[in-house]
């Protein structure tokens, strides 16, 4: 069955890999699964056809036969469970990899997104100078904990898994703030993720869309 995902026709990040469809592209590339991309405009997100796929007017969505999914965590987990290669075979290791996938989204990403929103949307507000250090502190707290857990390991818990894919994707959003560079082992961890051939293919595919090329 053909896999179809949705992505922005023009991503707010200009195709730099921060749009969440990159995570799904990366998972599919890691596992060698072909897929098609249906591009959606910002206006299209609000139309009934897309709302039938994603009730919250966002991307990406995932369609495979009569299965429709939204939320990148659910999509990546489905892909990893359906095709071998992103989850360990041993039950306990598999459960830990899934736990790290959820930790990336629920624990690490939330303060990073909050910081991005503050820097982008609240810069001209009277409370900005007071609020920014507080939000930066929350990001540093999470990255300090993650850095301590990762230590000198190559990946977060054994071989590369869906947990690493999601964690690297989340940490990429912290790079523009400069805070990621305060944690050399995390910066190196992200760089290892970016160096994976599958990530490079996913990044290039999203960048090509935003450069005006026809997506593959």
Phi, psi and omega per residue, in radians:
X1 nan 2.435 -3.126
X2 -1.277 2.333 3.044
X3 -1.637 2.267 3.073
X4 -2.192 2.260 3.052
X5 -2.057 2.778 3.057
X6 -1.845 2.636 3.130
X7 -2.598 2.829 3.091
X8 -1.151 2.394 2.985
X9 -1.107 -0.656 3.028
X10 -2.388 1.874 -3.068
X11 -1.292 2.480 3.092
X12 -1.004 -0.452 -3.125
X13 -1.591 0.058 3.125
X14 1.259 0.306 3.119
X15 1.551 0.436 -3.091
X16 -1.619 0.270 3.011
X17 1.569 0.076 -3.106
X18 -1.585 -0.372 3.067
X19 -1.111 2.513 -2.956
X20 -1.242 -0.261 3.062
X21 -1.128 -0.414 3.118
X22 -1.035 -0.633 -3.141
X23 -1.099 -0.728 -3.140
X24 -1.238 -0.752 3.074
X25 -0.988 -0.781 -3.101
X26 -1.072 -0.799 3.136
X27 -1.048 -0.784 3.136
X28 -1.139 -0.671 3.107
X29 -1.163 -0.692 3.118
X30 -1.023 -0.604 -3.041
X31 -1.761 0.072 3.083
X32 1.177 0.538 -3.116
X33 -1.697 2.146 3.117
X34 -1.223 2.640 -3.131
X35 -2.706 2.765 3.046
X36 -1.947 2.733 -3.138
X37 -2.124 2.240 3.016
X38 -1.871 2.066 -3.070
X39 -1.443 2.466 -3.074
X40 -2.225 2.363 3.036
X41 -1.437 2.921 3.093
X42 -1.095 -0.639 3.080
X43 -1.182 -0.632 -3.141
X44 -1.125 -0.458 3.116
X45 -1.046 -0.463 -3.054
X46 -1.646 -0.042 -3.080
X47 -1.437 2.661 -3.082
X48 -0.939 -0.649 -3.108
X49 -1.075 -0.717 3.138
X50 -1.385 -0.639 3.116
X51 -1.076 -0.475 3.075
X52 -1.167 -0.426 3.123
X53 -1.634 -0.672 -3.084
X54 -2.410 1.828 -3.044
X55 -1.176 -0.207 -3.085
X56 -1.872 0.302 3.015
X57 1.047 0.788 -3.127
X58 -2.284 3.044 2.969
X59 -2.156 2.774 0.038
X60 -1.596 2.944 2.867
X61 -2.123 2.896 -3.079
X62 -2.359 2.208 3.100
X63 -2.200 2.296 3.101
X64 -2.593 1.844 -3.031
X65 1.088 -2.214 3.128
X66 -1.664 0.199 3.102
X67 -1.648 2.244 3.045
X68 -2.197 2.239 3.122
X69 -2.233 2.659 2.923
X70 -2.351 2.992 -3.020
X71 1.356 2.093 -3.044
X72 -1.090 -0.603 3.117
X73 -1.074 -0.800 3.132
X74 -1.133 -0.698 -3.105
X75 -1.175 -0.862 -3.115
X76 -1.119 -0.686 3.103
X77 -1.110 -0.735 3.104
X78 -1.057 -0.813 3.139
X79 -1.058 -0.777 -3.101
X80 -1.158 -0.593 3.130
X81 -1.359 -0.475 -3.075
X82 -1.450 -0.505 -3.059
X83 -2.274 2.293 -3.104
X84 -1.186 2.462 3.023
X85 2.395 -0.365 -3.130
X86 -1.997 -0.027 3.065
X87 -2.329 2.400 3.120
X88 -1.098 2.761 3.124
X89 -1.364 -0.640 -3.111
X90 -1.179 2.348 -3.006
X91 -1.025 -0.768 -3.097
X92 -1.200 -0.736 3.111
X93 -1.132 -0.651 3.110
X94 -1.099 -0.783 3.130
X95 -1.105 -0.663 3.124
X96 -1.178 -0.687 3.107
X97 -1.072 -0.712 3.099
X98 -1.159 -0.663 3.096
X99 -1.062 -0.702 3.125
X100 -1.205 -0.566 3.055
X101 -1.062 -0.799 3.135
X102 -1.221 -0.624 3.109
X103 -1.080 -0.693 3.115
X104 -1.024 -0.779 -3.059
X105 -1.395 -0.711 -2.984
X106 -1.617 -0.482 -3.039
X107 -1.922 -0.745 -3.045
X108 -1.575 -0.719 -3.043
X109 -1.225 -0.603 -3.017
X110 -1.011 -0.893 3.109
X111 -1.179 -0.510 3.105
X112 -1.169 -0.755 3.096
X113 -1.147 -0.691 3.099
X114 -1.039 -0.751 3.115
X115 -1.102 -0.766 3.123
X116 -1.040 -0.736 -3.141
X117 -1.152 -0.702 3.114
X118 -1.092 -0.819 -3.096
X119 -1.170 -0.562 -3.082
X120 -1.524 -0.737 -2.947
X121 -1.837 -0.301 -3.007
X122 -2.039 0.161 -3.055
X123 -1.018 -0.572 -3.095
X124 -1.653 0.097 -3.127
X125 -1.459 2.626 -3.080
X126 -1.132 -0.384 -3.115
X127 -1.598 -0.015 -2.996
X128 -0.986 -0.865 -3.061
X129 -1.085 -0.532 3.139
X130 -1.476 -0.623 -3.064
X131 -1.360 -0.631 -3.036
X132 -0.978 -0.865 -3.125
X133 -1.077 -0.542 3.128
X134 -1.167 -0.769 -3.136
X135 -1.223 -0.722 3.071
X136 -1.015 -0.666 3.132
X137 -1.101 -0.669 3.111
X138 -1.143 -0.668 3.091
X139 -1.141 -0.790 -3.134
X140 -1.075 -0.668 3.122
X141 -1.049 -0.817 -3.127
X142 -1.156 -0.732 -3.115
X143 -1.232 -0.539 3.049
X144 -1.090 -0.782 3.120
X145 -1.130 -0.757 -3.135
X146 -1.166 -0.734 3.126
X147 -1.044 -0.730 3.124
X148 -1.100 -0.703 -3.127
X149 -1.227 -0.732 -3.138
X150 -1.160 -0.759 -3.114
X151 1.015 -2.267 -3.132
X152 -1.756 0.182 -3.113
X153 -1.202 2.707 3.110
X154 -1.280 -0.801 3.133
X155 -2.223 2.978 -2.894
X156 -1.250 -0.530 -3.108
X157 -2.757 1.394 -3.111
X158 1.469 -2.604 -3.113
X159 -1.126 2.816 3.097
X160 -0.929 2.366 -3.088
X161 -2.503 -3.136 3.063
X162 -1.040 -0.504 3.077
X163 -1.112 -0.744 3.096
X164 -1.175 -0.745 3.140
X165 -0.971 -0.799 -3.114
X166 -1.285 -0.667 -3.125
X167 -1.154 -0.759 3.099
X168 -1.075 -0.750 3.140
X169 -1.048 -0.703 3.127
X170 -1.200 -0.790 -3.099
X171 -1.131 -0.498 3.088
X172 -0.995 -0.520 -3.127
X173 -1.257 -0.296 3.135
X174 -1.548 -0.184 -3.025
X175 -1.087 -0.748 -3.039
X176 -1.129 -0.406 3.130
X177 -1.343 -0.299 -3.079
X178 1.510 -0.185 -3.072
X179 -1.222 -0.590 -3.136
X180 -1.012 -0.643 -3.103
X181 -1.184 -0.241 3.086
X182 -1.295 -0.174 -3.098
X183 -2.178 1.520 -3.028
X184 -0.967 -0.642 -3.116
X185 -1.224 -0.561 3.088
X186 -1.285 -0.679 3.090
X187 -1.080 -0.693 3.116
X188 -1.210 -0.642 3.083
X189 -1.052 -0.801 3.103
X190 -1.103 -0.746 3.133
X191 -1.064 -0.648 3.095
X192 -1.130 -0.671 3.081
X193 -1.111 -0.789 -3.136
X194 -1.122 -0.459 -3.109
X195 -1.381 -0.201 -3.133
X196 -1.179 2.349 -3.117
X197 -0.958 -0.651 -3.126
X198 -1.141 -0.685 3.095
X199 -1.130 -0.742 -3.139
X200 -1.039 -0.689 3.111
X201 -1.169 -0.729 3.130
X202 -1.127 -0.760 3.134
X203 -1.094 -0.799 -3.116
X204 -1.098 -0.643 -3.129
X205 -1.153 -0.737 3.129
X206 -1.223 -0.699 3.127
X207 -1.096 -0.678 -3.140
X208 -1.074 -0.691 3.109
X209 -1.042 -0.794 -3.069
X210 -1.351 -0.269 3.047
X211 -1.552 -0.025 3.087
X212 1.686 0.061 3.113
X213 -1.399 2.736 3.111
X214 -1.319 2.215 -3.120
X215 -1.169 2.624 3.122
X216 -1.387 nan nan
